[in-house]
Amino acid sequence: MTIINNNLLKSVLLRKILHNDLNGVDVITPTLTPEELVNNGTFDTDATGWTTAGGATLNVVDGRLSIISSWGNIHQAITTVVGTTYDVSIDAIESGSNSDLSIGPSAGNSRLLKLPFGENTQDLTLTGSFVATDTTTWVTFATGQDAIVDNISVKAQ
């Protein structure tokens, strides 16, 4: 086994870069996966991390969130960086026309993004993006009737 002095290796690599001679040098570009900002948006076992309002009752069935509601919502705050663009998605398994996912500066506020569900939505993934205007941003799913959702996600671009 040959042990190469770390400084020598740096010196050789630097000379190759400066002389634009990268033959025999493998350049590895790391792929970064954006961090998921939503806490428990997959509802694998429960609804931990989500707060209810308006009388919404939550049940997790088969890793999906079932919301029994007449004008209730679930929401949570996430930490964002002002000026950064974020991608948002939600799987609407079953919902009526009075449902939407909103992103804003407070719970239930859709100033930054609103993803409305169509009438009798089934098995549809809704997506959108927003630019953060504060360091705390709220993710809210509101519904005027029973709904089943999964995979609520917010990630920086």
DSSP file (Angstrom, degrees, kcal/mol; ACC not computed):
  #  RESIDUE AA STRUCTURE BP1 BP2  ACC     N-H-->O    O-->H-N    N-H-->O    O-->H-N    TCO  KAPPA ALPHA  PHI   PSI    X-CA   Y-CA   Z-CA
    1    1 A M              0   0    0      0, 0.0     2,-0.5     0, 0.0     0, 0.0   0.000 360.0 360.0 360.0 133.3    0.0    0.0    0.0
    2    2 A T        -     0   0    0      2,-0.0     2,-0.6     0, 0.0     0, 0.0  -0.862 360.0-154.4-102.6 128.1    1.4    3.4   -1.0
    3    3 A I        -     0   0    0     -2,-0.5     2,-0.5     2,-0.0     0, 0.0  -0.897  11.1-155.8-102.0 124.9    0.7    6.3    1.3
    4    4 A I        -     0   0    0     -2,-0.6     2,-0.2     2,-0.0    -2,-0.0  -0.856  23.0-113.5-104.3 132.8    0.8    9.7   -0.5
    5    5 A N     >  -     0   0    0     -2,-0.5     4,-2.2     1,-0.1     5,-0.2  -0.454  22.3-136.9 -61.6 127.9    1.6   12.9    1.4
    6    6 A N  H  > S+     0   0    0      1,-0.2     4,-2.1     2,-0.2     5,-0.2   0.862 103.3  51.6 -58.8 -39.7   -1.6   15.0    1.3
    7    7 A N  H  > S+     0   0    0      2,-0.2     4,-2.3     1,-0.2    -1,-0.2   0.886 108.8  51.2 -66.1 -38.6    0.3   18.2    0.5
    8    8 A L  H  > S+     0   0    0      2,-0.2     4,-2.5     1,-0.2    -2,-0.2   0.920 109.6  50.1 -63.3 -43.8    2.1   16.5   -2.4
    9    9 A L  H  X S+     0   0    0     -4,-2.2     4,-2.4     1,-0.2    -2,-0.2   0.909 110.9  48.9 -61.5 -43.1   -1.3   15.3   -3.8
   10   10 A K  H  X S+     0   0    0     -4,-2.1     4,-2.6     1,-0.2    -1,-0.2   0.907 110.9  51.2 -62.4 -41.7   -2.7   18.8   -3.5
   11   11 A S  H  X S+     0   0    0     -4,-2.3     4,-2.2     2,-0.2    -2,-0.2   0.921 111.5  45.9 -63.3 -45.6    0.4   20.3   -5.2
   12   12 A V  H  X S+     0   0    0     -4,-2.5     4,-2.1     2,-0.2    -2,-0.2   0.921 114.4  48.1 -64.0 -44.7    0.1   17.8   -8.2
   13   13 A L  H  X S+     0   0    0     -4,-2.4     4,-2.3    -5,-0.2    -2,-0.2   0.907 110.4  51.6 -64.2 -42.0   -3.6   18.4   -8.5
   14   14 A L  H  X S+     0   0    0     -4,-2.6     4,-2.8     1,-0.2    -1,-0.2   0.908 109.2  50.5 -61.8 -42.8   -3.2   22.2   -8.4
   15   15 A R  H  X S+     0   0    0     -4,-2.2     4,-1.9     1,-0.2    -1,-0.2   0.906 110.3  50.0 -61.7 -41.1   -0.5   22.0  -11.2
   16   16 A K  H  <>S+     0   0    0     -4,-2.1     5,-3.3     2,-0.2    -2,-0.2   0.902 112.7  46.9 -64.6 -40.3   -2.8   19.9  -13.3
   17   17 A I  H ><5S+     0   0    0     -4,-2.3     3,-1.5     3,-0.2    -2,-0.2   0.943 111.7  49.9 -67.0 -46.7   -5.7   22.4  -12.8
   18   18 A L  H 3<5S+     0   0    0     -4,-2.8    -1,-0.2     1,-0.3    -2,-0.2   0.831 115.3  43.5 -61.4 -33.2   -3.5   25.4  -13.5
   19   19 A H  T 3<5S-     0   0    0     -4,-1.9    -1,-0.3    -5,-0.2    -2,-0.2   0.257 111.3-120.8 -96.3  11.0   -2.2   23.9  -16.8
   20   20 A N  T < 5 +     0   0    0     -3,-1.5     2,-0.6     1,-0.2    -3,-0.2   0.876  69.6 136.5  52.3  42.2   -5.7   22.7  -17.8
   21   21 A D      < +     0   0    0     -5,-3.3    -1,-0.2    -6,-0.2    -2,-0.1  -0.786  11.0 152.2-120.9  84.8   -4.4   19.1  -17.8
   22   22 A L    >   +     0   0    0     -2,-0.6     3,-2.2    -5,-0.1     2,-0.2   0.200  22.4 137.9-101.5  16.1   -7.0   16.9  -16.1
   23   23 A N  T 3  S+     0   0    0      1,-0.3     3,-0.1    -7,-0.1    -2,-0.0  -0.429  77.7  15.3 -60.4 130.9   -6.2   13.7  -18.0
   24   24 A G  T 3  S+     0   0    0      1,-0.2     2,-0.6    -2,-0.2    -1,-0.3   0.487 102.0 113.6  82.8   2.8   -6.3   10.9  -15.5
   25   25 A V    <   -     0   0    0     -3,-2.2     2,-0.6    -9,-0.0    -1,-0.2  -0.935  58.4-146.9-110.2 121.9   -8.1   13.0  -12.9
   26   26 A D        -     0   0    0     -2,-0.6     2,-0.6    -3,-0.1    -3,-0.0  -0.773  11.6-156.2 -86.1 120.6  -11.7   11.9  -12.0
   27   27 A V        -     0   0    0     -2,-0.6     2,-0.6    -5,-0.1    -2,-0.0  -0.873   6.7-161.8 -99.3 123.0  -13.8   15.0  -11.2
   28   28 A I        -     0   0    0     -2,-0.6    -2,-0.0     2,-0.0     0, 0.0  -0.916   4.2-161.5-108.9 123.3  -16.7   14.2   -9.0
   29   29 A T        -     0   0    0     -2,-0.6     2,-0.1     2,-0.0    -2,-0.0  -0.911  20.8-133.6-103.3 115.0  -19.6   16.6   -8.8
   30   30 A P        -     0   0    0      0, 0.0     2,-0.6     0, 0.0    -2,-0.0  -0.385   8.9-138.4 -69.4 144.2  -21.7   16.0   -5.8
   31   31 A T        -     0   0    0     -2,-0.1     2,-0.5     2,-0.0    -2,-0.0  -0.914  17.5-153.4-101.7 120.0  -25.5   16.0   -6.2
   32   32 A L        -     0   0    0     -2,-0.6     0, 0.0     0, 0.0     0, 0.0  -0.810   2.0-149.5 -97.9 131.3  -27.2   17.8   -3.4
   33   33 A T        -     0   0    0     -2,-0.5    -2,-0.0     1,-0.0     0, 0.0  -0.871  27.2-115.9 -97.2 124.6  -30.7   16.8   -2.4
   34   34 A P        -     0   0    0      0, 0.0     2,-0.2     0, 0.0   123,-0.0  -0.283  33.9-107.8 -60.5 143.7  -32.7   19.7   -1.0
   35   35 A E        -     0   0    0      1,-0.1   121,-0.5     2,-0.0     2,-0.4  -0.500  27.4-118.3 -73.9 137.6  -33.8   19.3    2.6
   36   36 A E  B     -A  155   0A   0     -2,-0.2   119,-0.2     1,-0.1    -1,-0.1  -0.648  26.0-170.9 -74.5 126.7  -37.5   18.6    3.3
   37   37 A L        +     0   0    0    117,-2.6     2,-0.4    -2,-0.4    42,-0.2   0.692  57.6  89.9 -94.4 -21.4  -38.8   21.5    5.4
   38   38 A V  S >  S-     0   0    0    116,-0.4     2,-0.7    40,-0.1     3,-0.7  -0.641  75.4-133.3 -80.8 128.7  -42.2   20.0    6.3
   39   39 A N  T 3  S-     0   0    0     -2,-0.4    -2,-0.1     1,-0.2    -1,-0.1  -0.730  83.2 -12.2 -82.1 116.8  -42.2   18.0    9.4
   40   40 A N  T 3  S+     0   0    0     -2,-0.7     3,-0.5     1,-0.1    -1,-0.2   0.912  77.3 153.6  61.2  47.7  -44.1   14.7    8.9
   41   41 A G    <   +     0   0    0     -3,-0.7   111,-2.2     1,-0.2   110,-0.4   0.522  69.7  59.8 -80.9  -4.2  -45.6   15.5    5.5
   42   42 A T  S    S-     0   0    0    109,-0.2    -1,-0.2   108,-0.2    -2,-0.1   0.565  89.5-148.4 -99.2 -11.1  -45.7   11.8    4.7
   43   43 A F        +     0   0    0     -3,-0.5    20,-0.1     5,-0.1     4,-0.1   0.845  32.2 164.7  50.3  41.5  -47.9   10.8    7.6
   44   44 A D  S    S-     0   0    0      1,-0.1    19,-0.2    18,-0.1    -1,-0.1   0.877  78.0  -7.5 -58.5 -40.3  -46.3    7.4    7.8
   45   45 A T  S    S-     0   0    0      1,-0.3     2,-0.2    18,-0.1    15,-0.2   0.615 128.4 -11.4-129.9 -26.5  -47.6    6.6   11.3
   46   46 A D        -     0   0    0      2,-0.1    -1,-0.3    13,-0.1    13,-0.1  -0.868  66.4 -94.6-159.9-170.4  -49.4    9.7   12.7
   47   47 A A    >   +     0   0    0     -2,-0.2     3,-1.8    11,-0.1    18,-0.0   0.001  58.6 154.2-111.0  26.6  -50.0   13.4   12.3
   48   48 A T  T 3   +     0   0    0      1,-0.2    -5,-0.1     3,-0.0    -2,-0.1  -0.276  62.9  31.4 -55.1 137.6  -47.2   14.6   14.7
   49   49 A G  T 3  S+     0   0    0      1,-0.3     2,-0.4    -8,-0.0    -1,-0.2   0.241  97.2 103.4  98.1 -12.5  -46.0   18.1   13.8
   50   50 A W    <   -     0   0    0     -3,-1.8     2,-0.4    26,-0.1    -1,-0.3  -0.847  55.7-152.8-107.2 140.9  -49.4   19.4   12.5
   51   51 A T  E     -F   75   0B   0     24,-2.5    24,-2.2    -2,-0.4     2,-0.3  -0.896  13.4-142.8-108.8 139.8  -51.8   21.7   14.4
   52   52 A T  E     +F   74   0B   0     -2,-0.4     2,-0.3    22,-0.2    22,-0.2  -0.706  18.9 178.2-101.5 155.3  -55.5   21.6   13.8
   53   53 A A  E >   +F   73   0B   0     20,-2.2    20,-2.4    -2,-0.3     3,-0.8  -0.978  58.0  32.7-147.6 156.1  -58.0   24.5   13.7
   54   54 A G  T 3  S-     0   0    0     -2,-0.3    16,-0.4    18,-0.2    -1,-0.1   0.716 125.8 -62.1  71.6  21.2  -61.7   24.9   13.1
   55   55 A G  T 3  S+     0   0    0      1,-0.2    -1,-0.2    18,-0.1     2,-0.2   0.658  81.6 164.2  82.8  15.5  -62.7   21.5   14.5
   56   56 A A    <   -     0   0    0     -3,-0.8     2,-0.5    17,-0.3    -1,-0.2  -0.477  24.4-152.1 -68.2 135.6  -60.7   19.3   12.0
   57   57 A T  E     -B   68   0A   0     11,-2.6    11,-3.0    -2,-0.2     2,-0.4  -0.937  10.9-151.2-109.9 132.1  -60.3   15.7   13.2
   58   58 A L  E     +B   67   0A   0     -2,-0.5     2,-0.3     9,-0.2     9,-0.2  -0.846  19.1 170.8-110.6 139.8  -57.3   13.8   12.0
   59   59 A N  E     -B   66   0A   0      7,-2.2     7,-3.7    -2,-0.4     2,-0.6  -0.993  23.2-143.4-138.9 138.9  -56.8   10.1   11.3
   60   60 A V  E     +B   65   0A   0     -2,-0.3     2,-0.4     5,-0.2     5,-0.2  -0.922  24.2 175.4-104.4 121.5  -53.9    8.4    9.7
   61   61 A V  E >   -B   64   0A   0      3,-2.3     3,-1.3    -2,-0.6    -2,-0.1  -0.989  68.8 -16.0-128.6 122.0  -54.9    5.4    7.6
   62   62 A D  T 3  S-     0   0    0     -2,-0.4    -1,-0.1     1,-0.3     3,-0.1   0.850 127.6 -53.6  54.1  38.4  -52.4    3.5    5.4
   63   63 A G  T 3  S+     0   0    0      1,-0.3     2,-0.3   -19,-0.2    -1,-0.3   0.682 117.2 108.2  73.6  18.1  -49.9    6.3    5.7
   64   64 A R  E <  S-B   61   0A   0     -3,-1.3    -3,-2.3   -20,-0.1     2,-0.6  -0.935  71.0-116.9-125.2 150.3  -52.3    9.0    4.4
   65   65 A L  E     -BC  60 149A   0     84,-2.7    84,-2.4    -2,-0.3     2,-0.6  -0.778  22.8-163.1 -92.8 120.5  -53.9   11.8    6.4
   66   66 A S  E     -BC  59 148A   0     -7,-3.7    -7,-2.2    -2,-0.6     2,-0.6  -0.902   6.9-164.0-100.5 123.9  -57.7   11.6    6.6
   67   67 A I  E     -BC  58 147A   0     80,-3.4    80,-2.2    -2,-0.6     2,-0.7  -0.941   7.1-163.9-113.5 120.5  -59.2   15.0    7.6
   68   68 A I  E     +B   57   0A   0    -11,-3.0   -11,-2.6    -2,-0.6     2,-0.3  -0.915  38.0 136.5-102.8 116.2  -62.8   15.0    8.8
   69   69 A S        -     0   0    0     -2,-0.7     2,-0.3   -13,-0.2   -13,-0.1  -0.999  53.9-154.8-159.2 151.2  -63.9   18.6    8.7
   70   70 A S  S    S-     0   0    0    -16,-0.4    74,-0.2    -2,-0.3    75,-0.1  -0.832 100.9 -22.1-127.8  95.7  -66.4   21.3    7.9
   71   71 A W  S    S+     0   0    0     72,-0.7    73,-0.2    -2,-0.3     2,-0.2   0.920 104.6 130.7  69.1  51.5  -64.2   24.3    7.4
   72   72 A G  E     - G   0 143B   0     71,-1.7    71,-2.5   -17,-0.1     2,-0.3  -0.689  34.7-161.8-118.0 177.0  -61.1   23.2    9.4
   73   73 A N  E     -FG  53 142B   0    -20,-2.4   -20,-2.2    69,-0.2     2,-0.4  -0.982  16.1-139.7-152.8 165.8  -57.4   23.1    8.7
   74   74 A I  E     +FG  52 141B   0     67,-2.2    67,-2.5    -2,-0.3     2,-0.3  -0.956  32.4 168.8-121.8 147.2  -54.1   21.7    9.6
   75   75 A H  E     -FG  51 140B   0    -24,-2.2   -24,-2.5    -2,-0.4     2,-0.3  -0.990  17.6-177.2-155.4 161.6  -51.0   23.9    9.6
   76   76 A Q  E     - G   0 139B   0     63,-1.8    63,-2.8    -2,-0.3     2,-0.3  -0.972  26.8-118.6-157.7 152.7  -47.3   24.1   10.7
   77   77 A A  E     - G   0 138B   0     -2,-0.3     2,-0.3    61,-0.2    61,-0.2  -0.732  27.2-168.1 -92.2 141.6  -44.6   26.7   10.5
   78   78 A I  E     - G   0 137B   0     59,-3.2    59,-2.6    -2,-0.3     2,-0.5  -0.916  24.7-114.3-124.2 155.7  -41.4   26.1    8.6
   79   79 A T  E     + G   0 136B   0     -2,-0.3     2,-0.3   -42,-0.2    57,-0.2  -0.793  41.6 174.2 -91.5 126.8  -38.1   28.0    8.6
   80   80 A T        -     0   0    0     55,-2.1     2,-0.5    -2,-0.5     6,-0.0  -0.816  31.3-119.3-128.2 167.2  -37.3   29.7    5.3
   81   81 A V    >   -     0   0    0     -2,-0.3     3,-2.3     3,-0.0    51,-0.4  -0.944  37.4-111.0-110.7 124.2  -34.7   32.0    3.9
   82   82 A V  T 3  S+     0   0    0     -2,-0.5    51,-0.2     1,-0.3     3,-0.1  -0.267 102.4  17.0 -55.4 131.7  -35.9   35.4    2.6
   83   83 A G  T 3  S+     0   0    0     49,-2.9     2,-0.3     1,-0.3    -1,-0.3   0.301  95.0 124.3  88.7  -8.9  -35.5   35.6   -1.2
   84   84 A T    <   -     0   0    0     -3,-2.3    48,-2.5    48,-0.1     2,-0.4  -0.647  58.7-130.1 -86.2 141.0  -35.1   31.9   -1.7
   85   85 A T  E     -D  131   0A   0     -2,-0.3    72,-2.6    46,-0.2     2,-0.4  -0.751  24.4-164.1 -91.4 136.8  -37.5   30.1   -4.0
   86   86 A Y  E     -DE 130 156A   0     44,-3.0    44,-1.9    -2,-0.4     2,-0.4  -0.939  13.9-136.9-123.3 142.4  -39.2   26.9   -2.7
   87   87 A D  E     -DE 129 155A   0     68,-3.3    68,-2.2    -2,-0.4     2,-0.4  -0.815  22.7-165.3 -96.2 139.0  -41.0   24.1   -4.5
   88   88 A V  E     +DE 128 154A   0     40,-3.0    40,-1.9    -2,-0.4     2,-0.3  -0.947  11.4 169.2-125.6 141.9  -44.3   22.9   -3.0
   89   89 A S  E     -DE 127 153A   0     64,-2.0    64,-2.8    -2,-0.4     2,-0.3  -0.993   8.9-179.2-150.0 156.1  -46.3   19.7   -3.6
   90   90 A I  E     -D  126   0A   0     36,-1.8    36,-2.7    -2,-0.3     2,-0.7  -0.975  24.5-132.7-151.2 139.5  -49.2   17.8   -2.1
   91   91 A D  E     -DE 125 150A   0     59,-2.9    59,-1.8    -2,-0.3     2,-0.9  -0.870  16.9-157.2 -94.5 117.5  -50.9   14.6   -3.1
   92   92 A A  E     +DE 124 149A   0     32,-3.5    32,-2.1    -2,-0.7    57,-0.2  -0.834  17.6 172.9 -94.1 103.5  -54.7   15.0   -3.1
   93   93 A I  E    S-     0   0A   0     55,-1.8    30,-1.2    -2,-0.9     2,-0.3   0.915  72.1 -11.1 -78.1 -44.4  -56.0   11.5   -2.7
   94   94 A E  E    S+DE 122 148A   0     54,-1.9    54,-2.9    28,-0.2    -1,-0.3  -0.894  81.2 135.6-159.1 125.9  -59.6   12.5   -2.3
   95   95 A S  E     -D  121   0A   0     26,-2.2    26,-1.3    -2,-0.3    52,-0.1  -0.987  38.6-120.8-165.3 159.6  -61.1   16.0   -1.8
   96   96 A G    >   -     0   0    0     50,-0.4     3,-0.6    -2,-0.3    21,-0.1  -0.301  45.7 -87.2 -97.1-173.1  -63.9   18.3   -2.8
   97   97 A S  T 3  S+     0   0    0      1,-0.2    20,-0.2    -2,-0.1    22,-0.1   0.612 114.8  71.9 -75.1 -12.3  -63.7   21.8   -4.4
   98   98 A N  T 3  S+     0   0    0     18,-0.1    46,-1.2    20,-0.1     2,-0.3  -0.088  81.7  94.9 -95.6  36.7  -63.5   23.6   -1.0
   99   99 A S  E <   +H  143   0B   0     -3,-0.6    18,-2.8    18,-0.3     2,-0.3  -0.938  42.5 158.6-127.1 147.8  -59.9   22.5   -0.3
  100  100 A D  E     -HI 142 116B   0     42,-2.2    42,-2.5    -2,-0.3     2,-0.5  -0.983  35.6-129.0-161.1 156.7  -56.5   24.1   -0.8
  101  101 A L  E     -HI 141 115B   0     14,-1.8    14,-3.2    -2,-0.3     2,-0.4  -0.949  35.4-171.5-104.6 126.2  -52.9   24.1    0.3
  102  102 A S  E     -HI 140 114B   0     38,-3.2    38,-2.6    -2,-0.5     2,-0.4  -0.920  16.4-159.6-124.9 150.0  -51.8   27.6    1.1
  103  103 A I  E     +HI 139 113B   0     10,-2.8     9,-1.8    -2,-0.4    10,-1.7  -0.992  35.2 123.3-125.2 128.5  -48.4   29.1    1.9
  104  104 A G  E    S-H  138   0B   0     34,-1.9    34,-3.4    -2,-0.4     6,-0.1  -0.956  70.4 -75.5-168.1-174.4  -48.1   32.5    3.7
  105  105 A P  S    S+     0   0    0      0, 0.0     2,-0.3     0, 0.0     5,-0.1   0.543 111.4  22.6 -77.8  -7.0  -46.9   34.6    6.6
  106  106 A S  S >  S-     0   0    0     32,-0.2     3,-2.1     3,-0.2    32,-0.1  -0.966 103.2 -70.3-150.2 164.7  -49.4   33.1    9.0
  107  107 A A  T 3  S+     0   0    0     -2,-0.3     3,-0.1     1,-0.3   -32,-0.1  -0.358 120.7  10.9 -59.7 129.4  -51.6   30.0    9.3
  108  108 A G  T 3  S+     0   0    0      1,-0.3     2,-0.4    -6,-0.2    -1,-0.3   0.349  96.1 126.4  85.3  -6.4  -54.3   30.0    6.7
  109  109 A N    <   -     0   0    0     -3,-2.1    -1,-0.3    -7,-0.1     3,-0.2  -0.728  37.8-173.3 -88.9 130.3  -52.8   32.9    4.8
  110  110 A S        +     0   0    0     -2,-0.4    -6,-0.2     1,-0.2    -1,-0.1  -0.028  42.7 124.7-112.0  30.6  -52.2   32.3    1.1
  111  111 A R  S    S+     0   0    0      1,-0.2    -7,-0.2    -9,-0.1    -1,-0.2   0.830  81.8  35.9 -60.5 -33.1  -50.4   35.4    0.2
  112  112 A L  S    S-     0   0    0     -9,-1.8     2,-0.3     1,-0.3    -1,-0.2   0.843 132.1  -9.2 -91.6 -36.2  -47.4   33.5   -1.2
  113  113 A L  E     -I  103   0B   0    -10,-1.7   -10,-2.8    -4,-0.2     2,-0.4  -0.951  50.5-170.4-163.4 140.1  -49.0   30.5   -2.9
  114  114 A K  E     -I  102   0B   0     -2,-0.3   -12,-0.2   -12,-0.2    -4,-0.0  -0.980   3.1-169.5-135.5 124.8  -52.5   28.9   -3.1
  115  115 A L  E     -I  101   0B   0    -14,-3.2   -14,-1.8    -2,-0.4     2,-0.2  -0.852  17.4-161.8-111.5  93.2  -53.0   25.5   -4.7
  116  116 A P  E     -I  100   0B   0      0, 0.0     2,-0.3     0, 0.0   -16,-0.2  -0.513  12.9-130.3 -78.2 142.8  -56.8   25.0   -4.9
  117  117 A F        -     0   0    0    -18,-2.8   -18,-0.3    -2,-0.2     3,-0.1  -0.702  21.7-125.1 -88.5 141.7  -58.2   21.6   -5.4
  118  118 A G    >   -     0   0    0     -2,-0.3     3,-1.1     1,-0.2     2,-0.2  -0.245  47.0 -67.0 -75.8 173.0  -60.8   21.1   -8.2
  119  119 A E  T 3  S-     0   0    0      1,-0.3    -1,-0.2   -22,-0.1   -23,-0.2  -0.423 118.6  -1.6 -65.8 132.4  -64.2   19.6   -7.6
  120  120 A N  T 3  S-     0   0    0      1,-0.2    -1,-0.3    -2,-0.2   -24,-0.2   0.901  87.8-166.6  52.3  49.1  -64.0   15.9   -6.6
  121  121 A T  E <   +D   95   0A   0    -26,-1.3   -26,-2.2    -3,-1.1     2,-0.4  -0.438   9.9 178.4 -65.5 133.5  -60.3   15.8   -6.8
  122  122 A Q  E     -D   94   0A   0    -28,-0.2   -28,-0.2    -2,-0.2   -29,-0.2  -0.991  57.3 -12.3-141.8 133.8  -58.9   12.2   -6.8
  123  123 A D  E    S+     0   0A   0    -30,-1.2     2,-0.4    -2,-0.4   -30,-0.2   0.910  89.0 141.4  46.9  61.0  -55.3   11.0   -7.0
  124  124 A L  E     -D   92   0A   0    -32,-2.1   -32,-3.5    -3,-0.1     2,-0.6  -0.995  44.9-145.1-133.7 136.0  -53.7   14.2   -8.2
  125  125 A T  E     -D   91   0A   0     -2,-0.4     2,-0.4   -34,-0.2   -34,-0.2  -0.910  17.0-160.3-101.1 122.8  -50.4   15.8   -7.3
  126  126 A L  E     -D   90   0A   0    -36,-2.7   -36,-1.8    -2,-0.6     2,-0.3  -0.847  12.8-177.6-102.2 138.3  -50.6   19.6   -7.1
  127  127 A T  E     +D   89   0A   0     -2,-0.4     2,-0.3   -38,-0.2   -38,-0.2  -0.926  12.9 142.2-134.7 158.1  -47.3   21.6   -7.4
  128  128 A G  E     -D   88   0A   0    -40,-1.9   -40,-3.0    -2,-0.3     2,-0.3  -0.953  29.5-128.1-171.0-176.1  -46.2   25.2   -7.2
  129  129 A S  E     -D   87   0A   0     -2,-0.3     2,-0.3   -42,-0.2   -42,-0.2  -0.977  15.7-174.6-147.2 160.1  -43.5   27.5   -6.0
  130  130 A F  E     -D   86   0A   0    -44,-1.9   -44,-3.0    -2,-0.3     2,-0.5  -0.970  25.5-122.4-149.4 161.5  -43.0   30.6   -3.9
  131  131 A V  E     -D   85   0A   0     -2,-0.3   -46,-0.2   -46,-0.2   -49,-0.1  -0.950  36.9-118.9-108.2 125.2  -40.3   33.1   -2.9
  132  132 A A        -     0   0    0    -48,-2.5   -49,-2.9    -2,-0.5   -48,-0.1  -0.366  27.7-178.4 -66.8 137.8  -40.0   33.4    0.9
  133  133 A T        +     0   0    0    -51,-0.2     2,-0.3   -50,-0.1    -1,-0.1   0.383  69.9  25.9-113.6  -2.3  -40.6   36.9    2.4
  134  134 A D  S    S-     0   0    0    -53,-0.1   -54,-0.1     1,-0.0    -1,-0.1  -0.933  80.1-110.5-151.3 170.4  -39.8   36.0    6.0
  135  135 A T  S    S+     0   0    0     -2,-0.3   -55,-2.1     1,-0.1     2,-0.5   0.634 107.1  53.7 -84.3 -14.0  -37.8   33.5    8.0
  136  136 A T  E     +G   79   0B   0    -57,-0.2     2,-0.4   -31,-0.1   -57,-0.2  -0.988  68.7 177.3-120.8 125.4  -41.0   31.8    9.2
  137  137 A T  E     -G   78   0B   0    -59,-2.6   -59,-3.2    -2,-0.5     2,-0.4  -0.969  20.4-134.7-127.6 142.2  -43.5   30.6    6.6
  138  138 A W  E     -GH  77 104B   0    -34,-3.4   -34,-1.9    -2,-0.4     2,-0.5  -0.814   6.9-157.7-104.2 137.0  -46.8   28.7    7.3
  139  139 A V  E     +GH  76 103B   0    -63,-2.8   -63,-1.8    -2,-0.4     2,-0.4  -0.958  21.1 178.7-108.8 122.8  -48.0   25.7    5.4
  140  140 A T  E     -GH  75 102B   0    -38,-2.6   -38,-3.2    -2,-0.5     2,-0.6  -0.990  21.9-165.4-132.2 130.5  -51.8   25.2    5.7
  141  141 A F  E     -GH  74 101B   0    -67,-2.5   -67,-2.2    -2,-0.4     2,-0.4  -0.972  21.2-176.5-109.4 119.4  -54.2   22.7    4.2
  142  142 A A  E     +GH  73 100B   0    -42,-2.5   -42,-2.2    -2,-0.6     2,-0.3  -0.904   4.8 177.5-117.9 143.9  -57.8   23.9    4.6
  143  143 A T  E     -GH  72  99B   0    -71,-2.5   -71,-1.7    -2,-0.4   -72,-0.7  -1.000  30.5-156.1-147.3 144.6  -60.9   22.0    3.7
  144  144 A G  S    S+     0   0    0    -46,-1.2     2,-0.3    -2,-0.3   -45,-0.1   0.329  88.2  20.5 -96.7   4.4  -64.7   22.6    3.9
  145  145 A Q  S    S-     0   0    0    -47,-0.2   -75,-0.1   -75,-0.1   -73,-0.1  -0.931 106.7 -53.5-157.5 176.8  -65.3   18.9    3.8
  146  146 A D        +     0   0    0     -2,-0.3   -50,-0.4   -78,-0.1     2,-0.3  -0.249  59.6 173.8 -60.9 147.0  -63.7   15.6    4.4
  147  147 A A  E     -C   67   0A   0    -80,-2.2   -80,-3.4   -52,-0.1     2,-0.4  -0.984  28.4-146.2-152.0 158.0  -60.4   15.0    2.6
  148  148 A I  E     +CE  66  94A   0    -54,-2.9   -54,-1.9    -2,-0.3   -55,-1.8  -0.993  29.5 166.4-128.6 123.7  -57.5   12.6    2.3
  149  149 A V  E     +CE  65  92A   0    -84,-2.4   -84,-2.7    -2,-0.4     2,-0.3  -0.861   9.0 176.4-132.6 166.9  -54.0   14.0    1.5
  150  150 A D  E     + E   0  91A   0    -59,-1.8   -59,-2.9    -2,-0.3  -108,-0.2  -0.974  53.4  34.6-160.1 164.9  -50.4   12.8    1.6
  151  151 A N  E     -     0   0A   0   -110,-0.4     2,-0.5    -2,-0.3  -109,-0.2   0.875  58.1-176.5  52.9  51.2  -46.8   13.9    0.8
  152  152 A I  E     +     0   0A   0   -111,-2.2     2,-0.4   -62,-0.2   -62,-0.2  -0.701  17.2 178.6 -76.2 123.5  -47.0   17.6    1.7
  153  153 A S  E     + E   0  89A   0    -64,-2.8   -64,-2.0    -2,-0.5     2,-0.4  -0.979  28.6 179.3-138.7 140.5  -43.6   18.9    0.8
  154  154 A V  E     + E   0  88A   0     -2,-0.4  -117,-2.6   -66,-0.2  -116,-0.4  -0.968  18.4 164.7-137.4 123.2  -41.6   22.1    0.7
  155  155 A K  E     -AE  36  87A   0    -68,-2.2   -68,-3.3    -2,-0.4  -119,-0.1  -0.992  38.4-110.1-138.1 144.5  -38.0   22.2   -0.5
  156  156 A A  E       E   0  86A   0   -121,-0.5   -70,-0.3    -2,-0.3    -2,-0.0  -0.445 360.0 360.0 -68.2 145.6  -35.6   24.9   -1.6
  157  157 A Q              0   0    0    -72,-2.6    -1,-0.1    -2,-0.1   -71,-0.1   0.483 360.0 360.0 -73.4 360.0  -34.8   25.0   -5.3
